[in-house]
Amino acid sequence: MLIVDDDERNAFAATEALEVLGHELVVARSGEEALRLLLTQEFAVILLDLHMPGMDGYETARLIREHPRTRDTPIVFVTAVFRDEAHIFQAYQVGAVDVVFKPVDPFILRAKVSVLADLHLKNLEITRSAEERHKLLRENAANAEARLSAELELRQTRERQDAILKSLPVVFTSRATLHPFAALFVSDSITPLTGFEPSRFLDEPEIGLGRIHPDDVQGVVDCLMKASETGAYACEYRWQCADGEYRSFLDQGVWVPGELEGEGEILGTLLDVTDRRRLEEQLSQARKMEAVGQLTGGIAHDFNNLLTVVLGNADILMRRIEDEKQRRQLEAIKLAADRGHTLTRQLLAFSRRQTLNPEPLDLNQLIHGFTPLMKQAVGEGVTLDVVPHPSPVYVLADANQLENALLNLAVNARDAMDGEGRLTITVNRHDGDGVISVADTGSGMTAETRQRLFEPFYTTKEVGRGSGLGLSQVYGFLKQSGGKVDIESAVGEGSTFHLTLPLTEQRPEPVAASGEAVATQGGSERVLIVEDDPAVLSVCLDMLQSLGYRCEVAVDAAGALARLAERRFDLLFSDVVMPGGVNGIELARRATAAHPGLHVLLTSGYVGESALGDAHDFEVIEKPYERAALAARLRSILDEDATTKAMHVAS
């Protein structure tokens, strides 16, 4: 309670009258002092004297009402002077709630002040209650919002978990512990793996074991039964899905026994490992191919040197022997050597280590020109249909190797059809590639045969009917040419091979009209032969001298450069692979740099990995070579300058 009165006696009287109410009483001696107290303290009732020196009660009340802090504080005016209606009306105008006249009756003053104090306390209680209610409402709202947010987050988490579980290639299972190990629970992720709904496994107890590959069933049963002893199991098997395809599953888990036999369950997971197995098989195949390639590279050079000696000497003897029987024997030797050369080329082709001579080809034109030979190869019992593309299909490839690939496929198709059926060769374009499809109506292949078909030495033919290298040569040639070969085949439905090669913007050179065959032509030019194998060197020297060339020899690059420094030579004929650290390609570079007019012809049975990547513009003839082929290449190179000069003169 704030008592404002400049008269100490009046203030004391009011204090005495109100002390019995038990409230805190504060006395101010002026209006100014009262305003200062109101700025720092809160009062339930203000007893304000109207007649005070300086700031009277009216002015003090007006200022109290103007301040937001004290706007609603009850003011009771106390006066002994202003008793007329005008002053009383003015008192109410400035905000008084009551007027008490002096001398004040203590009982009346206590009654009036008590009512106002009780009202103030009730207002405080109502305000506090309202604040408590608002606080509780806010807390309840916050709790409800937090609970709703938690429920929403939990629902989203569950939905994410369900989505993740459905998308994972992992199936969670529960199975009975007795044969046939019927499913008790299967997660929804079984559907994308197998094509069957989970209910199918619950409704059909036999489906789990029933669709396992027959070769794998017993192993799975044994694995699950042993789990009762070890407490865990892990097995891998092939399972037939709804589309009929077998996929590889890794099945592992634990055995949870029950109190009685037959109770309990087998808890496990099922993981699709089909793609991983395929990748492992592809890696194994790639390693196998690499091993064959390394083996081939290791023997090709020496083997072709031997064949060069055999073919060269056979050719020399055939030119000297007139006895028909001996000539037939020499022909047999040449035929055997040629077959050995073919085998070596096929191995090099499979391992992608052969030397290719790619050129722009029109697939329509190549197959059209090669069709008569394929007809002869497949025999009269096979109908050969060729379906060209409406427009030219240009690719960059070695024509001879592509023809060999087609011939291999045609002969294999004939054998698959037992000499009777239909062979269809179709030329197409697809996604920037030229495609040759070779389809037969033969017996088709199993999945195992398709998988191993391109392995070297793998064959399904009888002993003596094939080396097992034909299709490996097709595979290697396509890979080395930047293409691929695909197979479509099923048992009893025939086979189709798709040979794919990238299209090219280059166009073939116009083919000149072929003239009559000419006899082997020699010359009198000076030739330097560089060969480290004595037997090959002897054969080569005999061939060139028989053709009229004046020859000298060297066994390595150092000796060859020394010979070239001593005298002038028209042509350098060098092996590529030689001892001494300088191969034939490097020798040719050094020789032509020192002697600009020198012609070069290189030869090799197999140049090896390092030389394969060494780009050069020198002519190369592969070992084994025959006298006629060598003579033609030599004249082609030596006559090149004469032809060029003649063209300049004519122009």
C-alpha positions, 0 to 999 in steps of 0.5 A: 500500500502506498500512502501519499500525504504531506502531513505526517499526522495524517500519514500516521493515522492511515498507517495505524488504521491499515496495519491490522490488514497485514500488508506492507505500508509505504509512505511518500511525503509528496507527489514527486516521491510517490512517482519515484516509488511507483517507478521501482515498486508495484502497489495494490492500492494508492491512498493519495491526499488531494491537497499537497504543496507543489504537485497536488493530488490531481496532478499526481493522479494524472501522471500515475494514470499516464504511465503504462506501469501504473495505469491500472493501480487503484487510487483512493483520494483522501481530502479534508478540504475539497468536499464539493461535487466539482472537486469530487467529479474532478477526482474521478476524472483523473482516475480515482476509484473512491474518495474518503474524507478526513478525518478518516474513519479507520473502519471504513478505510480498512473496509475500502482498502481491504476490498481493493487489496483482495481484488488485486490479489485475485487479479494476480492469482488469475494472471498467474493461473492464466500464465500457468495455463498458457505455459501448460498449453505451450508445453503440451503443444510442444510435446505434441509437436515433438511426439508427432515429429518423432512418430513421423521420423520413426515412420520415415525411418521404417519406410526407408529401412523397408525400401532398403531391405527390398532393394538389397539383393539380400533375402532374410529367411526362416526355415524348418529344421527338417527335410524339406526345410519348408519356409517359415518366413521370407522377406519381400526382397525375394521377389526381385531375386527370384520373380516369386512372391514370398507367399509362394514359398510359404504355400509350397514347402517343396519349392525351396529345394525343388528348384535347385539345380539337380547337381546341387541339391544333395550338397545343399541338403548335406550342408543344412543337416550338418548345421545341426552339429556345427550351429551354422552353415554356408553353401552356394547353389544354382536356383531356377528363377521364375523366368527359367534362368538359373542364378547362383545364390550364397545361402548362409545362416545359423541353426536355432534348435528347439526343445523338441526334435522338429522344433526350432528354425534355421535363420539365414540370408540369401545373396545373389552372387551370379554377377560376381561368379560371372566376373570371376569366370571372365577374369579366369578366362582372361588369365587363361587367354593371357597365358596362352598368348604368352606361351604362343609368343614364346614359341611363335618366333622359333617355330616360324623360323623352323617352318621357314627352313622347312618350306624354303628347303622344300622349295629349293629341292622342288626346283632341282628334283624332277622325280615325280614321287620325290616331288609328291613327298616334298609337296607333303612336307610343304603341306604339313609345314603350311598347316603348322604355320596356320596353327601358329597364326590361329594361336597368335590371332586368339591371343591378339598378337598377330600382325594385322593389315587393316584396310577399309572394306565394304562388308557386302562386297567382301561377302559377295566375293567370298561366297563361292568359296564358302559354298564349296566349303559347306558342300551341296547339302547346305543351302547358303543364303546371303542377305546384304545390307541395302547400302554399303557397310564400311569397316576397317579390318584385315580382309584375309583374317575376316574371310578366315573367320567367316570360313571357320564359322561356315565349316563349324556350321556345316559340321553342326548340321551334319552336312545338311541344313541352311546357313544364312549370312546377314549384313547389318548396321547397329549402333555405329557398328557393322554386324555380320550374322552367321546363323545355322539350323544345326543342333545348337549348344548347351550353356557350358559349350557356349561358355567354353567355345572360344577357349583354345584347343576346346572342341566338341568334334571327334578326334582328328576333325578339328584342332579347337583353334578355329573359333579362338582365332575368330575371337582373337581377330575380332578383339584385336580389330576393336570388335567382338563376337556374340553367340545366340544358341540353344540346344535343338534351335541352331546357333547364330554368331554376330561378328561386330566391327566399328564402322569407318569413314574411310573408303576402299581403294579402287581395285585394279583389273587383275592381269595374267599370272606372271612368272617369278621375277628376280633381279640383280640388285645388291641385298644385305641379309640380316638374320641370326638363325644360321639355318634361316640365313642359309635358306634365305641366301639360297632363295635370293641368289637363285633369283639373281640378287647379289647378296651379303649377310650379317648376323646382328645390327652391328655387323649390318651397319658395318657392311652398309658403311663399307659399300652401297646396297640397294635393299636391307632384308632384316629379321625383326627379332635379333640379339645385341639389343637392337632389333630390325626396326631400329636397325632399319631406322639407323640404316635409312638415316645414314643411307637415304636411298636404301630400301627396307624389307623386314621379316619375322615369325613373331615380333613380340610385345615391345616391337608390336607397339613400335610404329613404323612405315617399313614393309614386313613379310611374315615367316615362313615365306616362300620363294615366290612371295618373297620375290614378289615383295622384293620387286614391289619395293625395288621397283617403287622408285622406277614406277614413281619416276615414270609417273613424274615423267608422264605428267 
